[in-house]
Amino acid sequence: MKKVTLLVSLLFVAFAVWADPVITSKSRITLSTTGQPDKELNMVVSSSFSDAYDNTYDAEAANPGGVYIYSGGERYSTWASNGYTAGLALGYGAVAGNTSYTLKFSEFEGSSYTIYDMVAYQAIEVNGSTPDYAFTTESVLEDTEVYDRFVINLDVTTENLKTCFDGTVLQIKENPIFGPITVKWVKAGDQSHEFVYGTTEIDLTNTTYFPSDVNNYIIEFGTGAAQRAMKVTVVR
């Protein structure tokens, strides 16, 4: 009897190992552009998956183009993980002759997530009712793979902006304000230079961007109601 019980127990363990994972969330993103067939990215979430390659669940994109998760130097048309990982790159192929694209969202279940557009500085909340998202790309990017425009669940959860200025270089320790970083100064009219979100260091003595005879600057983080600003004086 003990042998029978043991065999039955082992059989249940084997079935547990072979059982399909319990999917807790899923989402489909479709990329549309004129003259090209729609391309899809499918994402599934289960505690059984990881950010590493999960055999039979993760699927690398068979051909260039389309929309995909870009991770570890590979493009994935199906991405299986244990969550919508912070900082995950959402890539797409910009085709020749096209600069207008649309992201469409469907097959949503479970947890919502956010896609950050690092060029237009828009945050797309993906849930069961997310509208289509139209965007344009520069013509110089035609016929290329774009990896650095869209990011899933960018970490913008810190509460306070933290910076350090030593008289010449502004170091940005934490920046919770999603948007451009704009450095303004006055010299024959208002002038400015814009840095992308995620910039961690700005050298205000760099004459590529700033005049050598201006010492006073205003630095703005983000736009609109969430914007924060600070004044700095360069020590020369």
Secondary structure by P-SEA (a helix, b strand, c coil): caaaaaaaaaaaaaaaaaccccccccbbbbbbbccccccbbbbbbcccccccccccccccccccccbbbbccccccccccccccccccccccccccccccbbbbbcccccbbbbbbccccccccccccccccccccccccccccccccccccccccccccccccccccbbbbccccccbbbbbbbbcccccccccccccccccccccccccccccbbbbbccccccbbbbbbbbcc
